[in-house]
Amino acid sequence: MSLADAKAHASKVVARVSGQHMRGDVRVHGKSSAVLLATEDLESLEESIETSPTPTPCGGCTPRGRARPRQGREP
């Protein structure tokens, strides 16, 4: 949904996201910018991450998800 739609219908969007455990993808200029998530779903995800045997499954990724170049090795 667009940011304008999310703002215009905020209470309905929040009720739907929390009541139906849906994810709300908010777009600005057609690009995904934020996600609305039910509190219960967020807590469940956080718990899963905390109990995961590998807390950083992407070990070699940067915050944007791109692999870091290896030091001292030529491609």
N, C-alpha and C positions, 0 to 999 in steps of 0.2 A: 504494500500500500504506500501511497505517497505520504510525505510528511504532512501535507495539507489535509489529507483524509484522516490521518492519525490524530491531528489536532482537532479537527472538526467533530470527530466521533470518539474522542478519548475515552469516555466512560464506557461506551459500548465495546471498544477494542479491548480495554483492560478486562472487562467482564468476560468477554469471549476467550481471551488468552488464559485467564486464570480458571475459568469454569470448565473449559473444554481441553485444557492442557495443550493448547496450540501455540505455535511460535508465530510472532508477528514481525515480519521483515519490513522495516521502514526504509523507503528509498528517497534520496534527494537527487534531483536532476537525473532520475533513472538509475542511479547507482545505489546499491545496498549500503546503508550507512549505520543502521542500528537494528537490534533485535529485541523485541519484547518477549519476555519469558515468564511463565508463572513462577512465583517464589518457590513453591514446592518442587518444581522441575529443576530450578537452579540449585536448590539445596541437595537434591538427588545427584546432580552432576558433580557438584563439589565433593560430596561424600565418595563418589566413585573415583574421583581423581585422587583424593586423600588415601584411599585404600588400594590404589593401583600399585602393583609391584614395580612398575617403571614410571615414576612421576613425570619424566620428560621423554615421551615416546619418540620425539623428533630430535633427540640429543644434539644433532648438528645443524639445527635450523635457527635462523634469525627470527626476531619477532614477526616479521612479515612472511615467514615460511620459506624463505629461500635458503638453500644449502650454503653453508660457509665454505670458503675455499680452504683446502688443507694446506697447512704450513709446511714448507720444505719439500713439496712434491710437485713435479711437473705434470701437467695433464697428458 
